């Protein structure tokens, strides 16, 4: 698993991406989504003294390959 961040200045925001790979039979989408949420909640906790109006939004599955349901790429 890898969790990566990028910052943007106008408007001020942080993007977080989790990349997960498995060789098992079950998917790891939930683990990837959880990793992103926990990472963003940690950033919120560290920055809340500066801006309590921050929001966490747009968390979604971007891409998935394999498993019973096949491939998915967000449009």
PDB file of N, CA, C and O in Angstrom:
ATOM      1  N   UNK A   1       0.841  -1.168   0.000  1.00  0.00           N
ATOM      2  CA  UNK A   1       0.000   0.000   0.000  1.00  0.00           C
ATOM      3  C   UNK A   1       0.885   1.229   0.000  1.00  0.00           C
ATOM      4  O   UNK A   1       1.911   1.273   0.680  1.00  0.00           O
ATOM      5  N   UNK A   2       0.478   2.227  -0.771  1.00  0.00           N
ATOM      6  CA  UNK A   2       1.154   3.524  -0.776  1.00  0.00           C
ATOM      7  C   UNK A   2       0.094   4.603  -0.622  1.00  0.00           C
ATOM      8  O   UNK A   2      -0.962   4.537  -1.251  1.00  0.00           O
ATOM      9  N   UNK A   3       0.373   5.592   0.212  1.00  0.00           N
ATOM     10  CA  UNK A   3      -0.514   6.740   0.383  1.00  0.00           C
ATOM     11  C   UNK A   3       0.287   7.971  -0.008  1.00  0.00           C
ATOM     12  O   UNK A   3       1.332   8.253   0.578  1.00  0.00           O
ATOM     13  N   UNK A   4      -0.204   8.698  -0.993  1.00  0.00           N
ATOM     14  CA  UNK A   4       0.504   9.866  -1.515  1.00  0.00           C
ATOM     15  C   UNK A   4      -0.352  11.115  -1.371  1.00  0.00           C
ATOM     16  O   UNK A   4      -1.580  11.060  -1.451  1.00  0.00           O
ATOM     17  N   UNK A   5       0.323  12.248  -1.157  1.00  0.00           N
ATOM     18  CA  UNK A   5      -0.346  13.533  -0.996  1.00  0.00           C
ATOM     19  C   UNK A   5       0.169  14.513  -2.030  1.00  0.00           C
ATOM     20  O   UNK A   5       1.316  14.429  -2.469  1.00  0.00           O
ATOM     21  N   UNK A   6      -0.690  15.442  -2.414  1.00  0.00           N
ATOM     22  CA  UNK A   6      -0.260  16.600  -3.198  1.00  0.00           C
ATOM     23  C   UNK A   6      -1.029  17.808  -2.681  1.00  0.00           C
ATOM     24  O   UNK A   6      -2.191  17.699  -2.290  1.00  0.00           O
ATOM     25  N   UNK A   7      -0.364  18.960  -2.685  1.00  0.00           N
ATOM     26  CA  UNK A   7      -1.002  20.185  -2.211  1.00  0.00           C
ATOM     27  C   UNK A   7      -1.254  21.115  -3.387  1.00  0.00           C
ATOM     28  O   UNK A   7      -0.535  21.103  -4.386  1.00  0.00           O
ATOM     29  N   UNK A   8      -2.288  21.911  -3.236  1.00  0.00           N
ATOM     30  CA  UNK A   8      -2.689  22.870  -4.260  1.00  0.00           C
ATOM     31  C   UNK A   8      -2.968  24.189  -3.547  1.00  0.00           C
ATOM     32  O   UNK A   8      -3.438  24.198  -2.409  1.00  0.00           O
ATOM     33  N   UNK A   9      -2.678  25.295  -4.216  1.00  0.00           N
ATOM     34  CA  UNK A   9      -2.756  26.582  -3.526  1.00  0.00           C
ATOM     35  C   UNK A   9      -3.971  27.428  -3.878  1.00  0.00           C
ATOM     36  O   UNK A   9      -4.347  28.282  -3.076  1.00  0.00           O
ATOM     37  N   UNK A  10      -4.599  27.243  -5.021  1.00  0.00           N
ATOM     38  CA  UNK A  10      -5.707  28.121  -5.382  1.00  0.00           C
ATOM     39  C   UNK A  10      -6.832  27.326  -6.017  1.00  0.00           C
ATOM     40  O   UNK A  10      -6.805  27.106  -7.228  1.00  0.00           O
ATOM     41  N   UNK A  11      -7.808  26.892  -5.258  1.00  0.00           N
ATOM     42  CA  UNK A  11      -7.976  27.104  -3.825  1.00  0.00           C
ATOM     43  C   UNK A  11      -7.091  26.150  -3.020  1.00  0.00           C
ATOM     44  O   UNK A  11      -6.640  25.122  -3.526  1.00  0.00           O
ATOM     45  N   UNK A  12      -6.855  26.508  -1.768  1.00  0.00           N
ATOM     46  CA  UNK A  12      -5.988  25.702  -0.895  1.00  0.00           C
ATOM     47  C   UNK A  12      -6.650  24.354  -0.634  1.00  0.00           C
ATOM     48  O   UNK A  12      -7.783  24.285  -0.158  1.00  0.00           O
ATOM     49  N   UNK A  13      -5.922  23.280  -0.955  1.00  0.00           N
ATOM     50  CA  UNK A  13      -6.461  21.943  -0.715  1.00  0.00           C
ATOM     51  C   UNK A  13      -5.332  20.919  -0.727  1.00  0.00           C
ATOM     52  O   UNK A  13      -4.224  21.184  -1.194  1.00  0.00           O
ATOM     53  N   UNK A  14      -5.646  19.757  -0.205  1.00  0.00           N
ATOM     54  CA  UNK A  14      -4.729  18.618  -0.198  1.00  0.00           C
ATOM     55  C   UNK A  14      -5.431  17.463  -0.893  1.00  0.00           C
ATOM     56  O   UNK A  14      -6.593  17.179  -0.605  1.00  0.00           O
ATOM     57  N   UNK A  15      -4.745  16.804  -1.794  1.00  0.00           N
ATOM     58  CA  UNK A  15      -5.269  15.601  -2.439  1.00  0.00           C
ATOM     59  C   UNK A  15      -4.525  14.396  -1.882  1.00  0.00           C
ATOM     60  O   UNK A  15      -3.326  14.457  -1.610  1.00  0.00           O
ATOM     61  N   UNK A  16      -5.252  13.309  -1.719  1.00  0.00           N
ATOM     62  CA  UNK A  16      -4.662  12.085  -1.172  1.00  0.00           C
ATOM     63  C   UNK A  16      -5.065  10.914  -2.059  1.00  0.00           C
ATOM     64  O   UNK A  16      -6.230  10.773  -2.431  1.00  0.00           O
ATOM     65  N   UNK A  17      -4.091  10.081  -2.391  1.00  0.00           N
ATOM     66  CA  UNK A  17      -4.335   8.896  -3.205  1.00  0.00           C
ATOM     67  C   UNK A  17      -3.727   7.685  -2.513  1.00  0.00           C
ATOM     68  O   UNK A  17      -2.571   7.717  -2.090  1.00  0.00           O
ATOM     69  N   UNK A  18      -4.512   6.619  -2.399  1.00  0.00           N
ATOM     70  CA  UNK A  18      -4.002   5.356  -1.866  1.00  0.00           C
ATOM     71  C   UNK A  18      -3.959   4.352  -3.012  1.00  0.00           C
ATOM     72  O   UNK A  18      -4.934   4.197  -3.747  1.00  0.00           O
ATOM     73  N   UNK A  19      -2.838   3.681  -3.157  1.00  0.00           N
ATOM     74  CA  UNK A  19      -2.669   2.649  -4.173  1.00  0.00           C
ATOM     75  C   UNK A  19      -2.436   1.329  -3.456  1.00  0.00           C
ATOM     76  O   UNK A  19      -1.536   1.212  -2.624  1.00  0.00           O
ATOM     77  N   UNK A  20      -3.254   0.337  -3.784  1.00  0.00           N
ATOM     78  CA  UNK A  20      -3.202  -0.948  -3.086  1.00  0.00           C
ATOM     79  C   UNK A  20      -3.158  -2.062  -4.123  1.00  0.00           C
ATOM     80  O   UNK A  20      -3.821  -1.991  -5.157  1.00  0.00           O
ATOM     81  N   UNK A  21      -2.376  -3.082  -3.835  1.00  0.00           N
ATOM     82  CA  UNK A  21      -2.293  -4.239  -4.723  1.00  0.00           C
ATOM     83  C   UNK A  21      -2.333  -5.494  -3.878  1.00  0.00           C
ATOM     84  O   UNK A  21      -1.747  -5.547  -2.796  1.00  0.00           O
ATOM     85  N   UNK A  22      -3.025  -6.499  -4.376  1.00  0.00           N
ATOM     86  CA  UNK A  22      -3.088  -7.772  -3.668  1.00  0.00           C
ATOM     87  C   UNK A  22      -3.023  -8.918  -4.675  1.00  0.00           C
ATOM     88  O   UNK A  22      -3.330  -8.754  -5.856  1.00  0.00           O
ATOM     89  N   UNK A  23      -2.622 -10.056  -4.182  1.00  0.00           N
ATOM     90  CA  UNK A  23      -2.625 -11.265  -4.997  1.00  0.00           C
ATOM     91  C   UNK A  23      -3.703 -12.218  -4.494  1.00  0.00           C
ATOM     92  O   UNK A  23      -3.830 -13.342  -4.980  1.00  0.00           O
ATOM     93  N   UNK A  24      -4.476 -11.755  -3.516  1.00  0.00           N
ATOM     94  CA  UNK A  24      -5.538 -12.569  -2.934  1.00  0.00           C
ATOM     95  C   UNK A  24      -6.802 -12.546  -3.770  1.00  0.00           C
ATOM     96  O   UNK A  24      -6.881 -11.858  -4.788  1.00  0.00           O
ATOM     97  N   UNK A  25      -7.793 -13.313  -3.323  1.00  0.00           N
ATOM     98  CA  UNK A  25      -9.057 -13.456  -4.043  1.00  0.00           C
ATOM     99  C   UNK A  25      -9.994 -12.272  -3.828  1.00  0.00           C
ATOM    100  O   UNK A  25     -10.835 -11.984  -4.680  1.00  0.00           O
ATOM    101  N   UNK A  26      -9.856 -11.589  -2.704  1.00  0.00           N
ATOM    102  CA  UNK A  26     -10.777 -10.497  -2.416  1.00  0.00           C
ATOM    103  C   UNK A  26     -10.141  -9.162  -2.757  1.00  0.00           C
ATOM    104  O   UNK A  26      -8.918  -9.015  -2.756  1.00  0.00           O
ATOM    105  N   UNK A  27     -10.992  -8.201  -3.047  1.00  0.00           N
ATOM    106  CA  UNK A  27     -10.518  -6.865  -3.386  1.00  0.00           C
ATOM    107  C   UNK A  27     -10.084  -6.092  -2.153  1.00  0.00           C
ATOM    108  O   UNK A  27     -10.363  -6.487  -1.021  1.00  0.00           O
ATOM    109  N   UNK A  28      -9.408  -5.004  -2.388  1.00  0.00           N
ATOM    110  CA  UNK A  28      -8.919  -4.174  -1.283  1.00  0.00           C
ATOM    111  C   UNK A  28      -9.415  -2.731  -1.422  1.00  0.00           C
ATOM    112  O   UNK A  28      -8.781  -1.795  -0.934  1.00  0.00           O
ATOM    113  N   UNK A  29     -10.564  -2.568  -2.097  1.00  0.00           N
ATOM    114  CA  UNK A  29     -11.110  -1.224  -2.259  1.00  0.00           C
ATOM    115  C   UNK A  29     -11.406  -0.564  -0.920  1.00  0.00           C
ATOM    116  O   UNK A  29     -11.089   0.609  -0.721  1.00  0.00           O
ATOM    117  N   UNK A  30     -12.008  -1.308  -0.006  1.00  0.00           N
ATOM    118  CA  UNK A  30     -12.371  -0.733   1.295  1.00  0.00           C
ATOM    119  C   UNK A  30     -11.132  -0.308   2.071  1.00  0.00           C
ATOM    120  O   UNK A  30     -11.154   0.714   2.758  1.00  0.00           O
ATOM    121  N   UNK A  31     -10.069  -1.067   1.974  1.00  0.00           N
ATOM    122  CA  UNK A  31      -8.830  -0.705   2.653  1.00  0.00           C
ATOM    123  C   UNK A  31      -8.247   0.576   2.071  1.00  0.00           C
ATOM    124  O   UNK A  31      -7.756   1.428   2.812  1.00  0.00           O
ATOM    125  N   UNK A  32      -8.297   0.716   0.750  1.00  0.00           N
ATOM    126  CA  UNK A  32      -7.788   1.927   0.103  1.00  0.00           C
ATOM    127  C   UNK A  32      -8.621   3.138   0.495  1.00  0.00           C
ATOM    128  O   UNK A  32      -8.067   4.187   0.822  1.00  0.00           O
ATOM    129  N   UNK A  33      -9.945   3.007   0.467  1.00  0.00           N
ATOM    130  CA  UNK A  33     -10.822   4.115   0.857  1.00  0.00           C
ATOM    131  C   UNK A  33     -10.621   4.490   2.323  1.00  0.00           C
ATOM    132  O   UNK A  33     -10.628   5.671   2.669  1.00  0.00           O
ATOM    133  N   UNK A  34     -10.444   3.497   3.177  1.00  0.00           N
ATOM    134  CA  UNK A  34     -10.200   3.762   4.596  1.00  0.00           C
ATOM    135  C   UNK A  34      -8.874   4.479   4.795  1.00  0.00           C
ATOM    136  O   UNK A  34      -8.786   5.399   5.609  1.00  0.00           O
ATOM    137  N   UNK A  35      -7.849   4.074   4.071  1.00  0.00           N
ATOM    138  CA  UNK A  35      -6.536   4.721   4.183  1.00  0.00           C
ATOM    139  C   UNK A  35      -6.626   6.198   3.828  1.00  0.00           C
ATOM    140  O   UNK A  35      -6.043   7.038   4.514  1.00  0.00           O
ATOM    141  N   UNK A  36      -7.350   6.520   2.763  1.00  0.00           N
ATOM    142  CA  UNK A  36      -7.502   7.921   2.359  1.00  0.00           C
ATOM    143  C   UNK A  36      -8.254   8.704   3.426  1.00  0.00           C
ATOM    144  O   UNK A  36      -7.842   9.804   3.793  1.00  0.00           O
ATOM    145  N   UNK A  37      -9.354   8.148   3.926  1.00  0.00           N
ATOM    146  CA  UNK A  37     -10.145   8.857   4.942  1.00  0.00           C
ATOM    147  C   UNK A  37      -9.338   9.103   6.213  1.00  0.00           C
ATOM    148  O   UNK A  37      -9.379  10.203   6.764  1.00  0.00           O
ATOM    149  N   UNK A  38      -8.612   8.106   6.680  1.00  0.00           N
ATOM    150  CA  UNK A  38      -7.807   8.269   7.898  1.00  0.00           C
ATOM    151  C   UNK A  38      -6.709   9.300   7.673  1.00  0.00           C
ATOM    152  O   UNK A  38      -6.445  10.121   8.551  1.00  0.00           O
ATOM    153  N   UNK A  39      -6.070   9.269   6.518  1.00  0.00           N
ATOM    154  CA  UNK A  39      -5.023  10.255   6.219  1.00  0.00           C
ATOM    155  C   UNK A  39      -5.596  11.666   6.216  1.00  0.00           C
ATOM    156  O   UNK A  39      -4.995  12.579   6.781  1.00  0.00           O
ATOM    157  N   UNK A  40      -6.759  11.854   5.581  1.00  0.00           N
ATOM    158  CA  UNK A  40      -7.363  13.185   5.528  1.00  0.00           C
ATOM    159  C   UNK A  40      -7.882  13.632   6.891  1.00  0.00           C
ATOM    160  O   UNK A  40      -7.804  14.817   7.217  1.00  0.00           O
ATOM    161  N   UNK A  41      -8.405  12.715   7.686  1.00  0.00           N
ATOM    162  CA  UNK A  41      -8.825  13.062   9.049  1.00  0.00           C
ATOM    163  C   UNK A  41      -7.635  13.479   9.903  1.00  0.00           C
ATOM    164  O   UNK A  41      -7.761  14.362  10.751  1.00  0.00           O
ATOM    165  N   UNK A  42      -6.494  12.858   9.691  1.00  0.00           N
ATOM    166  CA  UNK A  42      -5.277  13.237  10.416  1.00  0.00           C
ATOM    167  C   UNK A  42      -4.855  14.654  10.046  1.00  0.00           C
ATOM    168  O   UNK A  42      -4.490  15.442  10.919  1.00  0.00           O
ATOM    169  N   UNK A  43      -4.904  14.979   8.765  1.00  0.00           N
ATOM    170  CA  UNK A  43      -4.579  16.342   8.333  1.00  0.00           C
ATOM    171  C   UNK A  43      -5.573  17.329   8.921  1.00  0.00           C
ATOM    172  O   UNK A  43      -5.183  18.403   9.380  1.00  0.00           O
ATOM    173  N   UNK A  44      -6.855  16.978   8.913  1.00  0.00           N
ATOM    174  CA  UNK A  44      -7.869  17.851   9.512  1.00  0.00           C
ATOM    175  C   UNK A  44      -7.539  18.116  10.979  1.00  0.00           C
ATOM    176  O   UNK A  44      -7.582  19.260  11.433  1.00  0.00           O
ATOM    177  N   UNK A  45      -7.214  17.070  11.707  1.00  0.00           N
ATOM    178  CA  UNK A  45      -6.907  17.204  13.130  1.00  0.00           C
ATOM    179  C   UNK A  45      -5.717  18.130  13.354  1.00  0.00           C
ATOM    180  O   UNK A  45      -5.717  18.921  14.297  1.00  0.00           O
ATOM    181  N   UNK A  46      -4.712  18.038  12.504  1.00  0.00           N
ATOM    182  CA  UNK A  46      -3.523  18.886  12.658  1.00  0.00           C
ATOM    183  C   UNK A  46      -3.794  20.339  12.272  1.00  0.00           C
ATOM    184  O   UNK A  46      -3.127  21.241  12.779  1.00  0.00           O
ATOM    185  N   UNK A  47      -4.762  20.580  11.383  1.00  0.00           N
ATOM    186  CA  UNK A  47      -4.989  21.934  10.857  1.00  0.00           C
ATOM    187  C   UNK A  47      -6.230  22.622  11.422  1.00  0.00           C
ATOM    188  O   UNK A  47      -6.482  23.783  11.101  1.00  0.00           O
ATOM    189  N   UNK A  48      -7.009  21.934  12.255  1.00  0.00           N
ATOM    190  CA  UNK A  48      -8.277  22.501  12.711  1.00  0.00           C
ATOM    191  C   UNK A  48      -8.119  23.789  13.512  1.00  0.00           C
ATOM    192  O   UNK A  48      -9.051  24.592  13.554  1.00  0.00           O
ATOM    193  N   UNK A  49      -6.984  24.010  14.140  1.00  0.00           N
ATOM    194  CA  UNK A  49      -6.770  25.255  14.879  1.00  0.00           C
ATOM    195  C   UNK A  49      -6.692  26.447  13.930  1.00  0.00           C
ATOM    196  O   UNK A  49      -6.967  27.579  14.329  1.00  0.00           O
ATOM    197  N   UNK A  50      -6.322  26.200  12.693  1.00  0.00           N
ATOM    198  CA  UNK A  50      -6.199  27.270  11.698  1.00  0.00           C
ATOM    199  C   UNK A  50      -7.522  27.500  10.972  1.00  0.00           C
ATOM    200  O   UNK A  50      -7.895  28.644  10.710  1.00  0.00           O
ATOM    201  N   UNK A  51      -8.239  26.407  10.643  1.00  0.00           N
ATOM    202  CA  UNK A  51      -9.476  26.537   9.865  1.00  0.00           C
ATOM    203  C   UNK A  51     -10.431  25.399  10.201  1.00  0.00           C
ATOM    204  O   UNK A  51     -10.267  24.280   9.715  1.00  0.00           O
ATOM    205  N   UNK A  52     -11.420  25.686  11.026  1.00  0.00           N
ATOM    206  CA  UNK A  52     -12.409  24.659  11.373  1.00  0.00           C
ATOM    207  C   UNK A  52     -13.448  24.464  10.276  1.00  0.00           C
ATOM    208  O   UNK A  52     -14.281  23.562  10.367  1.00  0.00           O
ATOM    209  N   UNK A  53     -13.409  25.289   9.250  1.00  0.00           N
ATOM    210  CA  UNK A  53     -14.356  25.177   8.150  1.00  0.00           C
ATOM    211  C   UNK A  53     -13.904  24.247   7.043  1.00  0.00           C
ATOM    212  O   UNK A  53     -14.546  24.169   5.996  1.00  0.00           O
ATOM    213  N   UNK A  54     -12.806  23.541   7.264  1.00  0.00           N
ATOM    214  CA  UNK A  54     -12.311  22.606   6.244  1.00  0.00           C
ATOM    215  C   UNK A  54     -13.348  21.513   5.993  1.00  0.00           C
ATOM    216  O   UNK A  54     -14.130  21.171   6.879  1.00  0.00           O
ATOM    217  N   UNK A  55     -13.343  20.981   4.795  1.00  0.00           N
ATOM    218  CA  UNK A  55     -14.213  19.853   4.473  1.00  0.00           C
ATOM    219  C   UNK A  55     -13.392  18.734   3.842  1.00  0.00           C
ATOM    220  O   UNK A  55     -12.350  18.966   3.228  1.00  0.00           O
ATOM    221  N   UNK A  56     -13.884  17.536   4.011  1.00  0.00           N
ATOM    222  CA  UNK A  56     -13.323  16.369   3.325  1.00  0.00           C
ATOM    223  C   UNK A  56     -14.381  15.944   2.323  1.00  0.00           C
ATOM    224  O   UNK A  56     -15.500  15.601   2.706  1.00  0.00           O
ATOM    225  N   UNK A  57     -14.038  15.964   1.046  1.00  0.00           N
ATOM    226  CA  UNK A  57     -15.025  15.584   0.040  1.00  0.00           C
ATOM    227  C   UNK A  57     -14.343  14.969  -1.174  1.00  0.00           C
ATOM    228  O   UNK A  57     -13.123  15.028  -1.331  1.00  0.00           O
ATOM    229  N   UNK A  58     -15.164  14.386  -2.016  1.00  0.00           N
ATOM    230  CA  UNK A  58     -14.649  13.819  -3.253  1.00  0.00           C
ATOM    231  C   UNK A  58     -13.890  12.518  -3.089  1.00  0.00           C
ATOM    232  O   UNK A  58     -13.149  12.125  -3.990  1.00  0.00           O
ATOM    233  N   UNK A  59     -14.053  11.838  -1.959  1.00  0.00           N
ATOM    234  CA  UNK A  59     -13.371  10.552  -1.770  1.00  0.00           C
ATOM    235  C   UNK A  59     -14.120   9.505  -2.589  1.00  0.00           C
ATOM    236  O   UNK A  59     -15.314   9.282  -2.389  1.00  0.00           O
ATOM    237  N   UNK A  60     -13.406   8.869  -3.508  1.00  0.00           N
ATOM    238  CA  UNK A  60     -14.057   7.886  -4.371  1.00  0.00           C
ATOM    239  C   UNK A  60     -13.047   6.882  -4.910  1.00  0.00           C
ATOM    240  O   UNK A  60     -11.843   7.135  -4.941  1.00  0.00           O
ATOM    241  N   UNK A  61     -13.564   5.753  -5.327  1.00  0.00           N
ATOM    242  CA  UNK A  61     -12.751   4.740  -5.992  1.00  0.00           C
ATOM    243  C   UNK A  61     -12.473   5.221  -7.410  1.00  0.00           C
ATOM    244  O   UNK A  61     -13.400   5.513  -8.166  1.00  0.00           O
ATOM    245  N   UNK A  62     -11.206   5.301  -7.765  1.00  0.00           N
ATOM    246  CA  UNK A  62     -10.826   5.800  -9.086  1.00  0.00           C
ATOM    247  C   UNK A  62     -10.634   4.674 -10.101  1.00  0.00           C
ATOM    248  O   UNK A  62     -10.966   4.824 -11.276  1.00  0.00           O
ATOM    249  N   UNK A  63     -10.095   3.547  -9.634  1.00  0.00           N
ATOM    250  CA  UNK A  63      -9.762   2.483 -10.571  1.00  0.00           C
ATOM    251  C   UNK A  63      -9.639   1.171  -9.822  1.00  0.00           C
ATOM    252  O   UNK A  63      -9.144   1.132  -8.695  1.00  0.00           O
ATOM    253  N   UNK A  64     -10.099   0.080 -10.462  1.00  0.00           N
ATOM    254  CA  UNK A  64     -10.007  -1.249  -9.872  1.00  0.00           C
ATOM    255  C   UNK A  64      -9.892  -2.251 -11.007  1.00  0.00           C
ATOM    256  O   UNK A  64     -10.553  -2.117 -12.037  1.00  0.00           O
ATOM    257  N   UNK A  65      -9.048  -3.254 -10.812  1.00  0.00           N
ATOM    258  CA  UNK A  65      -8.894  -4.299 -11.824  1.00  0.00           C
ATOM    259  C   UNK A  65      -8.898  -5.657 -11.143  1.00  0.00           C
ATOM    260  O   UNK A  65      -8.351  -5.815 -10.052  1.00  0.00           O
ATOM    261  N   UNK A  66      -9.515  -6.631 -11.786  1.00  0.00           N
ATOM    262  CA  UNK A  66      -9.537  -7.991 -11.273  1.00  0.00           C
ATOM    263  C   UNK A  66     -10.720  -8.249 -10.362  1.00  0.00           C
ATOM    264  O   UNK A  66     -11.607  -7.408 -10.212  1.00  0.00           O
ATOM    265  N   UNK A  67     -10.719  -9.415  -9.764  1.00  0.00           N
ATOM    266  CA  UNK A  67     -11.796  -9.800  -8.865  1.00  0.00           C
ATOM    267  C   UNK A  67     -13.036 -10.249  -9.616  1.00  0.00           C
ATOM    268  O   UNK A  67     -13.070 -10.258 -10.847  1.00  0.00           O
ATOM    269  N   UNK A  68     -14.055 -10.622  -8.851  1.00  0.00           N
ATOM    270  CA  UNK A  68     -15.289 -11.136  -9.442  1.00  0.00           C
ATOM    271  C   UNK A  68     -16.030 -10.101 -10.274  1.00  0.00           C
ATOM    272  O   UNK A  68     -16.670 -10.440 -11.270  1.00  0.00           O
ATOM    273  N   UNK A  69     -15.944  -8.833  -9.866  1.00  0.00           N
ATOM    274  CA  UNK A  69     -16.703  -7.797 -10.576  1.00  0.00           C
ATOM    275  C   UNK A  69     -15.934  -7.193 -11.748  1.00  0.00           C
ATOM    276  O   UNK A  69     -16.458  -6.318 -12.437  1.00  0.00           O
ATOM    277  N   UNK A  70     -14.720  -7.635 -11.982  1.00  0.00           N
ATOM    278  CA  UNK A  70     -13.955  -7.157 -13.128  1.00  0.00           C
ATOM    279  C   UNK A  70     -13.338  -5.789 -12.916  1.00  0.00           C
ATOM    280  O   UNK A  70     -13.097  -5.374 -11.783  1.00  0.00           O
ATOM    281  N   UNK A  71     -13.084  -5.094 -14.007  1.00  0.00           N
ATOM    282  CA  UNK A  71     -12.404  -3.800 -13.953  1.00  0.00           C
ATOM    283  C   UNK A  71     -13.393  -2.649 -13.827  1.00  0.00           C
ATOM    284  O   UNK A  71     -14.542  -2.746 -14.260  1.00  0.00           O
ATOM    285  N   UNK A  72     -12.924  -1.558 -13.225  1.00  0.00           N
ATOM    286  CA  UNK A  72     -13.700  -0.326 -13.085  1.00  0.00           C
ATOM    287  C   UNK A  72     -12.740   0.846 -13.191  1.00  0.00           C
ATOM    288  O   UNK A  72     -11.686   0.849 -12.555  1.00  0.00           O
ATOM    289  N   UNK A  73     -13.098   1.833 -13.985  1.00  0.00           N
ATOM    290  CA  UNK A  73     -12.351   3.084 -14.067  1.00  0.00           C
ATOM    291  C   UNK A  73     -13.370   4.207 -13.966  1.00  0.00           C
ATOM    292  O   UNK A  73     -14.311   4.270 -14.757  1.00  0.00           O
ATOM    293  N   UNK A  74     -13.184   5.100 -12.986  1.00  0.00           N
ATOM    294  CA  UNK A  74     -14.128   6.202 -12.788  1.00  0.00           C
ATOM    295  C   UNK A  74     -14.155   7.096 -14.014  1.00  0.00           C
ATOM    296  O   UNK A  74     -13.120   7.369 -14.621  1.00  0.00           O
ATOM    297  N   UNK A  75     -15.346   7.549 -14.369  1.00  0.00           N
ATOM    298  CA  UNK A  75     -15.504   8.395 -15.551  1.00  0.00           C
ATOM    299  C   UNK A  75     -15.443   9.860 -15.278  1.00  0.00           C
ATOM    300  O   UNK A  75     -15.565  10.665 -16.201  1.00  0.00           O
TER     301      UNK A  75
END
